[in-house]
Amino acid sequence: MAQQTVTVTGNLTDNPEMRGPTTNGGLKCNLRIASSRAFRDENAEGGWRTYDQLYISAEAWGDLAVNIRKSLRKGMPVIATGTLITHEWVTGQEPNEIRHQRIVLKIQQIGLDLNRYVIGCRRTDVQEHNAENLDLPEGEAEDYIDRPVSGGAPEPELQPA
């Protein structure tokens, strides 16, 4: 059965984090999106009351990962489309092993919500991105890869419930 496409709108909770390269040379970008519904409430702080809050982890790979890292920053409103997947991993040894899982949005497309921003753009060259040939703003190149990608299961990023 085909996975259904999901669209999430919200704000980035942190700057996108680049990880890599993987064993095959690929790059991965992790980000987290906060989304909620809001209604006007003059009694609430800021004049708005939020409810149905959702915080979802997301990931992007390859050229999309690089473009996200170069373009988006904490607090920016985004519209992300992709599929929901489950990362599963085990910590500890038998008989005390603990199974973990988390749902992640695997991003296929992402864009800035233009309700609050005006942007300029430029087309990227069609090329394989790797840590050696990234065209980054001055001062970012040495800090481009935030963390290496670990082998095997994803590192747990557990959030308080």
Protein Blocks (a to p, Z undefined) as FASTA:
>chain_A
ZZdddddddddfbdcddedddfkopacdddddddddddddfkbghhiacehiacddddde
hjllmmmmmmpcghiacddddddddddddedjdfkbccddddddddfbdcddfklbccdd
dddddddddfklcccdehklmmmpmbacdehjaddddddZZ
